[in-house]
Amino acid sequence: MMRVIFDIGHPAHVHLFKHLARLLMKDGAVVLFTARDKEFELDLLKAEGFEYESFGKHYRSLWGKIWGLVKYDIRMFLTGLRFKPDLLVSHGTIYAAHAAPFLGAKYLSIEDTGNMEQVMLYRPFTDVILTPEVLPKDLGPKQIRYNGYHELAYLHPEFFTPDPAIHSWLGVEEGEPYAIIRFISWEATHDVGHKGMTTEDKINLVKKLSEKMRVFITAERAVTEELQPFCMRIPPDKFHHALNYASIVISEGTTTGTEAGILGTPCVYISTFVDPNLQEMEQYDLVYNTSESQKVFAMVDHVLAQDRESYREKARAFVASKVNVSRYYYEFITNRYSKKSEAQLLKKHGN
């Protein structure tokens, strides 16, 4: 049987890999998740019921990140020595990549940002880099493209069914309009040099929307005191259900923007970072992109004037044009990595 480690670098990666992990486990694979305690990754892993190992707190400072590179590489290697994986999988985390060759394992990177400062650190150690077709960057001969988005790995209709009970969690009536606003920390490597909304515009946006509907904020770091009463307080595993029933989403984060578009929830994405997923989704009239904070207000007015159900219809057509991503990953791994003979696996794992 295969033994697989999934290394988590962001809460979205738990969603990215959870259905793939269960498909492999159904075939008899033994699965372990590893993670840093950064945002709410560990809460999600607990909620999903996966076996996991935490490598401790995430470091935010430059020197902390340098120390973390050493610390997490060592922790990953020691964990691998105990677990004896055949395959390590991650969203381009360098720790899994660095450990793989020393563990006699393969490393598969599932990438959709193409941050070259990270790619250069893990590419020499990886077997394959799987990327969506829409990613414009050429990552070299190890890159294999597929027609899908990471977010479809967990929001494809086969795997995601929206739960109307989320209205009770949020304290809103079914059919009552509400907005979700996503603010990011701007501390990720691909966020360097980019920006989203100004603090003043954030406050004005919340005030404007709250005159028409309930407003919920989700943020990677603490918001100003004036905005704290609007912060969403639901378990993180409920977030996509909330996203599904929202009237509108305004997001500085690419993941939340893409998730909203897939679910048919109209989204305004505000950032100077140009995301290929969201650029493509704008062609389907699912997401509206801008790099100018002030333009958000006009875009919000435009969205709220449209028929809400029309966005769901456009989203269904969009999803139908893509592959079922978790199934694609599962078939790729099964075809490429489960060809070892049973004798080889028994020898490696000392059985």
KOLBA-340381 format. One line per field, with one value per residue: residue in three letters; x, y negated, z of N, C-alpha, C in turn. Coordinates in steps of 0.05 Angstrom, whole numbers, always signed. Atoms other than C-alpha are relative to their C-alpha. Last residue first. Example, Ala and Ser with C-alpha at 12.3 -4.5 7.8 and 13.67 -1.06 7.14 Angstrom:
REM residues 2
residu = (SER	ALA)
n_X = (-16	+18)
n_Y = (+24	+24)
n_Z = (-1	+0)
ca_X = (+273	+246)
ca_Y = (+21	+90)
ca_Z = (+143	+156)
c_X = (-15	+18)
c_Y = (-22	-24)
c_Z = (+14	+0)
END
This chain:
REM residues 351
residu = (ASN	GLY	HIS	LYS	LYS	LEU	LEU	GLN	ALA	GLU	SER	LYS	LYS	SER	TYR	ARG	ASN	THR	ILE	PHE	GLU	TYR	TYR	TYR	ARG	SER	VAL	ASN	VAL	LYS	SER	ALA	VAL	PHE	ALA	ARG	ALA	LYS	GLU	ARG	TYR	SER	GLU	ARG	ASP	GLN	ALA	LEU	VAL	HIS	ASP	VAL	MET	ALA	PHE	VAL	LYS	GLN	SER	GLU	SER	THR	ASN	TYR	VAL	LEU	ASP	TYR	GLN	GLU	MET	GLU	GLN	LEU	ASN	PRO	ASP	VAL	PHE	THR	SER	ILE	TYR	VAL	CYS	PRO	THR	GLY	LEU	ILE	GLY	ALA	GLU	THR	GLY	THR	THR	THR	GLY	GLU	SER	ILE	VAL	ILE	SER	ALA	TYR	ASN	LEU	ALA	HIS	HIS	PHE	LYS	ASP	PRO	PRO	ILE	ARG	MET	CYS	PHE	PRO	GLN	LEU	GLU	GLU	THR	VAL	ALA	ARG	GLU	ALA	THR	ILE	PHE	VAL	ARG	MET	LYS	GLU	SER	LEU	LYS	LYS	VAL	LEU	ASN	ILE	LYS	ASP	GLU	THR	THR	MET	GLY	LYS	HIS	GLY	VAL	ASP	HIS	THR	ALA	GLU	TRP	SER	ILE	PHE	ARG	ILE	ILE	ALA	TYR	PRO	GLU	GLY	GLU	GLU	VAL	GLY	LEU	TRP	SER	HIS	ILE	ALA	PRO	ASP	PRO	THR	PHE	PHE	GLU	PRO	HIS	LEU	TYR	ALA	LEU	GLU	HIS	TYR	GLY	ASN	TYR	ARG	ILE	GLN	LYS	PRO	GLY	LEU	ASP	LYS	PRO	LEU	VAL	GLU	PRO	THR	LEU	ILE	VAL	ASP	THR	PHE	PRO	ARG	TYR	LEU	MET	VAL	GLN	GLU	MET	ASN	GLY	THR	ASP	GLU	ILE	SER	LEU	TYR	LYS	ALA	GLY	LEU	PHE	PRO	ALA	ALA	HIS	ALA	ALA	TYR	ILE	THR	GLY	HIS	SER	VAL	LEU	LEU	ASP	PRO	LYS	PHE	ARG	LEU	GLY	THR	LEU	PHE	MET	ARG	ILE	ASP	TYR	LYS	VAL	LEU	GLY	TRP	ILE	LYS	GLY	TRP	LEU	SER	ARG	TYR	HIS	LYS	GLY	PHE	SER	GLU	TYR	GLU	PHE	GLY	GLU	ALA	LYS	LEU	LEU	ASP	LEU	GLU	PHE	GLU	LYS	ASP	ARG	ALA	THR	PHE	LEU	VAL	VAL	ALA	GLY	ASP	LYS	MET	LEU	LEU	ARG	ALA	LEU	HIS	LYS	PHE	LEU	HIS	VAL	HIS	ALA	PRO	HIS	GLY	ILE	ASP	PHE	ILE	VAL	ARG	MET	MET)
n_X = (+22	-9	+12	-5	-28	-4	+12	-17	-25	+6	+9	-20	-9	+8	-15	-28	-14	+4	-17	-28	-8	+0	-24	-24	-1	-9	-28	+4	-1	-25	-22	+3	-9	-29	-12	+4	-20	-26	+1	-1	-28	-15	+1	-19	+16	+5	+22	+25	+6	+7	+27	+19	+3	+17	+27	+16	+18	+24	+18	+5	-24	-9	-27	-8	-18	+3	+16	+25	+12	+13	+28	+17	+2	+20	+26	+11	+3	+17	-10	-18	-28	-15	-27	-18	-23	-15	+4	+21	+26	+8	+8	+25	+21	+4	+12	+28	+14	+7	-13	-27	-23	-21	-26	-24	+10	-4	+26	+19	-7	+6	+29	+9	-3	+26	+10	-11	-22	+10	-6	+15	-16	+10	+27	+0	+10	+26	+20	+2	+10	+20	-12	-24	-26	-19	-28	-18	-27	-20	+0	+17	+26	+16	+14	+18	+22	+16	+14	+22	+21	+12	+20	+24	+16	-10	+16	+29	+18	+27	+2	-20	+14	+10	-21	-9	-26	-21	-21	-24	-25	-25	-24	-24	-26	-24	-26	-9	+8	-3	+22	+16	+21	-5	-27	+2	+15	-20	-2	+15	+17	+4	+28	+10	-10	-2	+26	+15	+26	+18	-6	+19	+25	-3	-10	+15	+21	+27	+23	+22	+27	+15	+9	-21	-16	-13	-28	-16	-25	+2	-7	+23	+11	+26	+14	+19	+4	+27	+6	-20	+1	+10	-9	-29	-4	+6	-18	-25	-19	-25	-9	+16	-7	+24	+9	+18	+14	+5	+27	+5	+18	-14	-22	+7	-2	-28	-18	+5	-8	-27	-15	-25	+2	+6	+16	+7	+6	-7	+18	-9	+24	+19	-14	-2	+27	+3	-17	+12	+24	-8	-13	+21	+16	-17	-9	+21	-2	-26	+4	+17	-17	-20	-22	+7	-16	-10	+10	-3	-28	-6	-21	-18	-24	-24	-6	+1	+27	+16	-9	+12	+29	+4	-5	+17	+26	-2	+22	-9	+7	-18	-2	-7	-3	-2	-23	-17	-15	+20	+4	-23	+0	+20	-9	-20	+15	+16	-8	-12	+22	+15	-13	+12	+26	+21	-12	+19	-10	+9	+0	-1	-1	-15	+17)
n_Y = (-19	-19	+5	+27	+3	-16	+15	+24	-9	-4	-27	-16	-23	-25	-7	+6	-9	-29	-14	+6	-17	-28	-5	+1	-25	-21	+2	-5	-28	-8	+2	-22	-25	+2	-4	-28	-16	+4	-13	-29	-7	+0	-27	-18	-23	-23	+6	-2	-27	-15	+10	-11	-29	-1	+9	-22	-11	+16	-2	+26	+5	+27	+6	+26	+16	-10	+19	-13	-5	+25	+0	-18	+12	+21	-12	-11	-29	-10	-25	+6	-4	+25	-5	+22	+9	+21	+24	+17	-5	-28	-3	+13	-16	-23	+10	+6	-26	-13	-26	+6	-15	+18	-3	+11	+16	+29	+14	-8	+12	+28	+0	-2	+25	+9	-20	+3	-19	-27	-18	-25	-24	-14	-12	-25	-22	+7	-3	+23	+24	+16	+13	-15	+13	-21	+3	-17	-1	-8	-28	-16	+14	-6	-25	+2	+17	-14	-22	+12	+10	-23	-12	+17	-3	+17	+24	-2	+11	+3	+21	+21	+25	+11	+8	-23	-10	+10	+13	-17	+15	-14	+15	-10	+2	+7	+6	+27	+20	-9	-15	+14	+17	+29	+7	+0	+24	+21	+4	+24	-6	+22	+5	+22	+0	-27	-10	-14	+12	-3	-25	-20	+3	-13	+18	+3	+20	-12	+18	-12	+11	-16	-26	-19	-9	-25	-4	+7	+12	+29	+10	+6	+27	+2	+24	+13	-19	-10	-24	-21	-14	-27	-15	-6	-21	-26	-2	-11	+18	+3	+28	+18	+28	+9	+27	+11	+24	+19	+3	-19	-21	-12	-17	-24	-25	-4	-4	-26	-20	-8	+7	+13	+23	+26	+18	+24	+24	-5	+5	-15	-8	-17	-24	-19	-11	-18	-24	-16	-13	-21	-21	-16	-15	-20	-18	-19	-20	-14	-17	-22	-19	-11	+18	+21	+25	+12	+26	+24	+7	+29	+8	+21	-2	-12	-26	-21	-1	-13	-28	-13	-3	-22	-26	-19	+14	+26	+13	+20	+28	+16	+29	+18	+28	+12	+16	-13	-21	-21	-17	-18	-19	-20	-18	-17	-20	-17	-28	-9	-5	-22	-25	-9	-14	+21	+26	+22	+22	+26	+24	+27	+17	+25	+24)
n_Z = (-8	-20	-25	-10	-7	-25	-22	-5	-13	-28	-7	-13	+17	-14	-24	+0	+24	+3	-20	+6	+22	-9	-16	+17	+15	-19	-6	-29	-9	-13	+20	+20	-13	-4	+27	+8	-14	+12	+26	-4	-6	+25	+11	-15	-10	+17	+18	-15	-7	+24	+9	-19	+7	+24	-7	-12	+20	+3	-23	-12	-17	+1	-10	+11	-17	-27	-15	-5	+26	+8	-10	+17	+26	-2	-4	+25	-3	+22	+9	+22	-5	-1	-9	+8	-16	+13	-16	+12	-12	+5	+28	+4	-12	+18	+25	-6	-5	+25	+3	+7	-10	+7	-13	+14	+23	-2	-3	+20	+25	-3	+0	+28	+16	+10	+19	+27	+4	+4	-22	+1	+5	+25	-4	-15	+16	+12	-21	-18	+14	-14	-23	-8	+4	-7	+8	-15	+10	-20	-7	+17	+3	-24	+2	+23	-7	-20	+14	+15	-19	-13	+18	+1	-25	-22	-7	+6	-20	+8	+20	-3	-5	+25	+17	+16	-10	+18	-16	-4	-1	-7	+9	-12	+15	-16	+13	-9	+19	+27	+11	+20	-12	+5	-11	-29	-7	-4	-29	-7	-22	-19	-1	-17	-28	-10	-10	+22	+5	-23	-14	+10	-15	-26	-21	-25	+4	+2	-3	+15	-2	-20	+12	+8	-23	+8	-4	+24	-11	+1	+27	+18	+0	+13	-9	+18	+22	+7	-16	+4	+26	-1	-24	+2	+20	-12	-23	+8	-14	+15	-2	+17	+0	+13	-5	+20	-8	+21	+8	+22	-11	-23	+10	+16	-15	-9	+23	+10	-21	+4	-25	+3	+18	-12	+18	-14	+15	+28	+23	+23	+16	-15	-9	+22	+3	-23	+3	+22	-10	-19	+16	+12	-19	-12	+22	+6	-21	+6	+23	-8	-14	+19	+6	+18	-5	+24	+10	-17	-3	+1	-18	+8	-16	+10	-12	+21	+9	-21	-1	+23	-5	-19	+13	-13	-1	+12	-13	-19	+3	-16	+7	-23	+5	-26	-6	-19	+14	+7	-24	-3	+23	-6	-22	+11	+16	-17	-1	+25	+18	-12	+9	+25	-4	+0	-4	+2	-16	+11	-17	+12	-23	+1	+0)
ca_X = (+141	+203	+171	+218	+218	+142	+137	+186	+151	+83	+111	+115	+63	+26	+64	+46	-22	-50	-20	-49	-116	-122	-100	-152	-207	-191	-194	-259	-239	-263	-316	-373	-348	-356	-426	-448	-416	-455	-520	-502	-486	-554	-587	-565	-599	-556	-561	-519	-461	-461	-464	-405	-366	-378	-352	-292	-265	-236	-187	-155	-124	-190	-218	-291	-307	-362	-373	-346	-289	-277	-264	-203	-173	-190	-152	-94	-84	-57	-30	-48	-107	-183	-226	-300	-340	-407	-426	-433	-397	-338	-334	-334	-279	-236	-243	-230	-166	-142	-145	-162	-235	-304	-358	-431	-500	-472	-503	-442	-391	-425	-423	-350	-334	-363	-297	-268	-316	-358	-344	-341	-312	-363	-355	-279	-286	-280	-224	-181	-172	-129	-93	-113	-182	-255	-306	-381	-431	-506	-545	-562	-535	-480	-454	-437	-406	-364	-340	-323	-282	-244	-235	-202	-156	-134	-155	-106	-30	+29	+104	+110	+45	+77	+120	+60	+58	+2	-42	-106	-175	-237	-305	-369	-435	-505	-575	-631	-657	-653	-651	-585	-550	-487	-488	-563	-555	-501	-557	-568	-512	-479	-460	-387	-353	-386	-408	-335	-317	-261	-213	-247	-209	-143	-166	-176	-153	-88	-14	+47	+112	+175	+205	+208	+164	+136	+90	+22	-20	-86	-69	-71	-6	+23	+98	+128	+186	+209	+277	+309	+242	+238	+281	+274	+198	+196	+231	+195	+126	+88	+20	-18	+25	+14	+84	+96	+155	+180	+209	+276	+273	+334	+304	+237	+261	+278	+212	+170	+203	+200	+125	+100	+28	+45	+52	+103	+104	+130	+129	+168	+128	+184	+239	+190	+175	+250	+258	+198	+222	+292	+265	+217	+273	+321	+269	+238	+304	+304	+230	+242	+299	+253	+196	+131	+147	+94	+85	+99	+114	+44	+32	-32	-81	-143	-211	-235	-250	-182	-147	-188	-170	-97	-96	-127	-76	-2	+8	+54	+30	+40	-15	-7	-40	-38	-64	-116	-154	-205	-145	-126	-196	-196	-130	-154	-216	-176	-120	-142	-186	-127	-86	-135	-113	-42	+25	+1	+46	+11	+50	+33	+44	+23	+0)
ca_Y = (+115	+70	+11	+10	+85	+90	+33	+66	+134	+102	+79	+5	-19	-63	-126	-146	-117	-123	-192	-219	-185	-216	-285	-283	-260	-317	-365	-346	-376	-444	-468	-443	-489	-550	-531	-521	-588	-625	-596	-614	-685	-692	-672	-737	-781	-844	-911	-886	-872	-941	-977	-935	-952	-1027	-1021	-978	-1032	-1072	-1018	-1014	-948	-922	-855	-835	-762	-718	-752	-691	-732	-756	-684	-683	-744	-714	-651	-689	-732	-803	-829	-903	-879	-885	-827	-841	-777	-750	-685	-630	-578	-577	-653	-655	-604	-643	-707	-671	-641	-707	-747	-821	-801	-832	-780	-791	-764	-709	-639	-602	-640	-620	-547	-557	-584	-527	-490	-553	-550	-614	-683	-732	-799	-856	-880	-887	-939	-1002	-971	-963	-893	-838	-793	-742	-773	-750	-806	-796	-849	-846	-883	-950	-1003	-953	-957	-1031	-1027	-967	-1002	-1066	-1028	-990	-1054	-1088	-1029	-1030	-971	-923	-924	-892	-899	-832	-793	-733	-721	-721	-779	-821	-805	-791	-822	-784	-817	-775	-808	-791	-788	-753	-694	-647	-690	-712	-693	-670	-600	-597	-617	-563	-512	-522	-472	-476	-409	-402	-338	-318	-390	-412	-458	-417	-403	-459	-509	-484	-506	-463	-445	-409	-428	-385	-420	-379	-407	-479	-524	-564	-616	-632	-594	-583	-510	-495	-468	-400	-402	-333	-294	-348	-358	-407	-446	-461	-522	-551	-544	-584	-646	-633	-642	-601	-613	-550	-492	-419	-394	-319	-292	-221	-182	-154	-192	-236	-250	-272	-318	-379	-376	-368	-428	-471	-476	-477	-462	-395	-321	-272	-201	-134	-156	-122	-150	-151	-175	-222	-257	-266	-295	-342	-366	-380	-418	-455	-479	-501	-538	-565	-598	-635	-652	-678	-720	-752	-761	-722	-655	-599	-564	-491	-432	-403	-330	-304	-246	-271	-281	-336	-383	-368	-384	-448	-470	-455	-499	-558	-613	-594	-532	-496	-433	-359	-312	-236	-185	-109	-85	-29	-48	-86	-122	-147	-175	-205	-240	-268	-294	-330	-356	-425	-436	-428	-470	-528	-534	-550	-513	-441	-381	-319	-256	-191	-117	-71	+0)
ca_Z = (+131	+131	+97	+39	+29	+32	-19	-67	-60	-74	-141	-153	-202	-151	-170	-241	-256	-186	-177	-242	-230	-161	-186	-242	-195	-148	-208	-240	-307	-331	-381	-337	-281	-326	-349	-277	-258	-311	-285	-214	-235	-268	-203	-169	-222	-229	-194	-136	-183	-214	-147	-122	-185	-173	-101	-120	-167	-108	-89	-157	-179	-207	-226	-233	-223	-252	-320	-356	-384	-313	-295	-340	-305	-238	-253	-284	-221	-231	-164	-158	-117	-111	-133	-138	-133	-156	-121	-173	-132	-179	-177	-101	-97	-146	-106	-40	-69	-100	-36	-34	-36	-43	-44	-62	-45	-1	-3	-30	+11	+76	+54	+35	+105	+146	+155	+186	+245	+247	+274	+217	+235	+229	+302	+289	+235	+277	+319	+257	+229	+259	+209	+156	+151	+144	+146	+148	+126	+135	+82	+50	+98	+118	+47	+50	+120	+101	+38	+76	+127	+74	+34	+93	+106	+33	-10	-42	-47	-82	-74	-39	-45	-79	-17	+29	+79	+47	+107	+68	+73	+51	+51	+53	+38	+62	+34	+73	+32	+91	+153	+183	+247	+212	+242	+230	+157	+150	+158	+83	+70	+2	-28	-47	-71	-137	-148	-155	-97	-67	-124	-164	-121	-150	-219	-281	-351	-338	-347	-335	-313	-304	-369	-342	-300	-359	-329	-359	-309	-347	-362	-287	-259	-240	-224	-230	-198	-151	-118	-168	-170	-95	-84	-154	-149	-85	-111	-177	-147	-199	-168	-186	-163	-145	-131	-129	-90	-97	-38	-20	+46	+30	-39	-8	+48	+6	-33	+30	+62	-2	-2	-74	-60	-30	-42	-13	-41	-18	+54	+111	+170	+221	+175	+142	+208	+219	+149	+156	+224	+196	+136	+183	+228	+173	+132	+196	+216	+149	+158	+228	+203	+152	+203	+199	+230	+231	+297	+307	+262	+271	+255	+224	+222	+187	+219	+172	+231	+261	+196	+190	+260	+246	+184	+221	+209	+214	+257	+208	+175	+162	+138	+141	+94	+90	+23	+21	-42	+0	+30	-39	-52	+18	+7	-60	-26	+28	-16	-39	+22	+68	+19	+28	+100	+77	+77	+84	+70	+47	+64	+27	+42	-14	+0)
c_X = (+7	-21	+5	-11	+6	+29	+4	-11	+17	+26	-5	-11	+22	+8	-8	+16	+30	+15	-2	+18	+29	+9	+1	+25	+25	+2	+10	+27	-8	-1	+27	+22	-1	+11	+31	+13	-3	+21	+26	+0	+3	+29	+16	+1	+19	-17	-7	-24	-28	-9	-9	-28	-20	-5	-19	-29	-18	-20	-26	-21	-3	+25	+6	+26	+6	+15	-6	-19	-27	-12	-15	-29	-17	-3	-22	-27	-12	+0	-20	+12	+16	+29	+16	+27	+14	+21	+16	-7	-22	-27	-10	-10	-28	-22	-7	-15	-30	-16	-9	+15	+27	+26	+19	+25	+23	-11	+3	-26	-21	+5	-9	-31	-12	+2	-28	-10	+11	+24	-14	+9	-17	+15	-10	-28	-3	-12	-28	-24	-2	-7	-21	+14	+22	+28	+16	+28	+17	+27	+19	-3	-20	-26	-18	-16	-22	-24	-18	-17	-24	-22	-13	-21	-25	-17	+15	-13	-29	-18	-28	-2	+20	-15	-10	+21	+10	+28	+21	+22	+23	+24	+25	+24	+22	+24	+22	+27	+8	-11	+6	-23	-16	-20	+5	+26	-2	-14	+20	+0	-15	-21	-5	-30	-12	+7	+2	-25	-15	-27	-19	+5	-21	-27	+2	+13	-18	-21	-26	-25	-20	-29	-16	-12	+19	+19	+10	+30	+19	+25	+2	+10	-24	-11	-26	-11	-16	+0	-27	-8	+22	+2	-10	+10	+30	+6	-4	+20	+28	+19	+25	+7	-19	-1	-25	-9	-15	-14	-2	-28	-5	-17	+15	+24	-2	+2	+28	+19	-5	+9	+28	+15	+26	-5	-4	-14	-6	-2	+11	-18	+7	-22	-18	+14	+0	-28	-4	+16	-12	-25	+8	+12	-20	-17	+17	+8	-21	+3	+25	-4	-15	+18	+20	+23	-6	+15	+14	-9	+3	+30	+6	+22	+20	+21	+25	+7	-4	-29	-15	+7	-14	-29	-6	+2	-20	-26	+0	-25	+14	-7	+21	+1	+7	+9	+0	+25	+20	+13	-21	-4	+23	-3	-20	+10	+19	-14	-19	+4	+10	-23	-14	+12	-13	-26	-20	+15	-16	+9	-10	-1	+5	-2	+18)
c_Y = (+28	+19	+21	-4	-27	-3	+15	-15	-24	+8	+1	+27	+16	+25	+26	+12	-3	+11	+30	+16	-4	+18	+30	+6	+1	+27	+22	+4	+1	+29	+9	+0	+23	+26	-1	+5	+29	+18	-2	+15	+30	+8	+2	+27	+20	+22	+23	-7	+2	+28	+16	-7	+13	+29	+2	-9	+22	+12	-14	+1	-27	-2	-29	-9	-26	-16	+10	-18	+14	+2	-26	-1	+17	-16	-21	+14	+12	+31	+11	+26	-10	+5	-25	+6	-23	-12	-23	-24	-17	+6	+28	+3	-12	+18	+23	-10	-5	+26	+14	+26	-12	+11	-21	+6	-11	-14	-31	-17	+6	-14	-29	+1	+3	-22	-7	+20	-2	+19	+27	+19	+25	+26	+15	+12	+26	+23	-5	+3	-23	-25	-19	-12	+18	-11	+25	-2	+18	+2	+5	+29	+17	-15	+6	+26	-1	-17	+15	+22	-11	-8	+25	+11	-17	+4	-16	-26	+3	-11	-5	-20	-24	-26	-12	-10	+24	+9	-13	-15	+18	-19	+14	-16	+12	+0	-5	-6	-29	-20	+11	+18	-16	-18	-30	-7	-2	-26	-22	-5	-25	+7	-22	-3	-21	+0	+29	+12	+11	-13	+5	+27	+20	+0	+17	-20	-2	-22	+16	-17	+15	-9	+18	+27	+22	+9	+28	+7	-6	-13	-31	-11	-3	-29	-2	-25	-14	+18	+12	+26	+22	+16	+29	+16	+7	+23	+26	+2	+11	-21	-5	-29	-17	-30	-6	-28	-11	-24	-20	-1	+22	+23	+14	+16	+25	+27	+7	+7	+28	+22	+12	-7	-15	-21	-26	-19	-23	-25	+10	-4	+17	+10	+19	+26	+22	+13	+20	+26	+18	+16	+23	+22	+19	+19	+23	+19	+22	+22	+16	+20	+24	+20	+14	-18	-21	-26	-9	-25	-25	-5	-29	-4	-22	+3	+13	+27	+22	+4	+16	+30	+15	+4	+24	+27	+19	-16	-30	-14	-17	-29	-12	-28	-15	-29	-9	-16	+14	+23	+22	+19	+20	+20	+22	+20	+19	+22	+19	+30	+12	+7	+24	+27	+11	+15	-23	-27	-25	-22	-23	-21	-29	-14	-25)
c_Z = (-9	+9	+21	+28	+12	+9	+26	+25	+7	+14	+30	+7	+13	-17	+14	+24	+2	-24	-2	+19	-8	-23	+8	+16	-18	-14	+20	+12	+30	+8	+11	-21	-20	+11	+2	-27	-7	+13	-15	-27	+5	+4	-26	-14	+13	+13	-18	-17	+13	+6	-24	-8	+18	-8	-24	+4	+12	-19	-5	+21	+14	+18	-1	+13	-14	+20	+29	+16	+1	-28	-6	+9	-19	-26	-1	+3	-25	+2	-21	-11	-24	+8	-1	+13	-13	+18	-12	+17	-11	+11	-7	-29	-4	+11	-19	-25	+5	+5	-25	-7	-10	+13	-10	+18	-16	-25	+1	+1	-21	-27	+2	-2	-28	-20	-10	-21	-29	-3	-4	+22	+2	-5	-25	+5	+15	-15	-11	+19	+20	-16	+12	+25	+11	-7	+9	-11	+19	-14	+23	+10	-15	+0	+23	-2	-22	+8	+20	-14	-15	+18	+11	-18	-1	+24	+22	+7	-9	+22	-10	-22	+2	+3	-26	-20	-16	+9	-16	+15	+5	-1	+11	-11	+17	-18	+20	-13	+8	-20	-28	-9	-20	+15	-3	+13	+30	+8	+7	+30	+9	+21	+20	-4	+18	+30	+11	+12	-23	-4	+23	+13	-9	+15	+26	+18	+25	+1	-3	+6	-18	+2	+20	-9	-8	+23	-9	+2	-22	+12	+0	-27	-17	+3	-16	+13	-22	-24	-8	+14	-4	-27	+0	+23	-3	-19	+15	+23	-5	+12	-15	+2	-16	+3	-15	+9	-23	+12	-24	-11	-21	+12	+23	-9	-18	+14	+10	-23	-10	+20	-3	+25	+0	-21	+15	-20	+19	-17	-27	-25	-24	-17	+15	+8	-22	-1	+22	-4	-21	+10	+18	-18	-13	+18	+11	-22	-6	+21	-7	-23	+10	+14	-20	-8	-21	+7	-26	-13	+16	+4	-5	+21	-9	+22	-10	+11	-21	-9	+21	-1	-23	+7	+18	-14	+14	+4	-8	+12	+20	-4	+19	-11	+26	-3	+29	+7	+19	-15	-6	+23	+2	-23	+5	+21	-14	-16	+14	+0	-27	-18	+13	-9	-25	+5	+3	+6	-5	+18	-16	+22	-10	+27	+0)
END
